Amino acid sequence: MNFFQVYHSCSLASLQEIKKHGQSRVERG
C-alpha cells in the first residue's frame, strides 16, 4: 500500500465516523 491509499482509507473512515456521530446527535435531538 502506498501513502496515498493509506491516507485515503483513513480519511474515508474518519468521514464515516463524523457521519455516524452527526446522525446520533440528530436522533438525540
C-alpha positions as CSV (number, residue, x, y, z in Angstrom):
1,M,0.0,0.0,0.0
2,N,1.3,3.4,-0.8
3,F,0.9,6.6,1.3
4,F,-2.0,7.9,-0.8
5,Q,-4.0,4.7,-0.3
6,V,-3.4,4.7,3.4
7,Y,-4.3,8.4,3.7
8,H,-7.5,8.0,1.5
9,S,-8.7,5.0,3.6
10,C,-8.1,6.9,6.8
11,S,-9.9,10.0,5.6
12,L,-12.8,7.8,4.4
13,A,-13.0,6.1,7.9
14,S,-13.0,9.5,9.6
15,L,-15.7,10.8,7.3
16,Q,-17.9,7.8,8.2
17,E,-17.2,8.4,11.9
18,I,-18.3,12.0,11.5
19,K,-21.5,10.9,9.7
20,K,-22.3,8.4,12.5
21,H,-21.8,11.0,15.2
22,G,-23.8,13.5,13.3
23,Q,-26.7,11.1,12.8
24,S,-26.7,10.0,16.5
25,R,-26.6,13.7,17.5
26,V,-29.7,14.4,15.3
27,E,-31.5,11.4,16.7
28,R,-31.0,12.5,20.3
29,G,-32.1,16.0,19.2
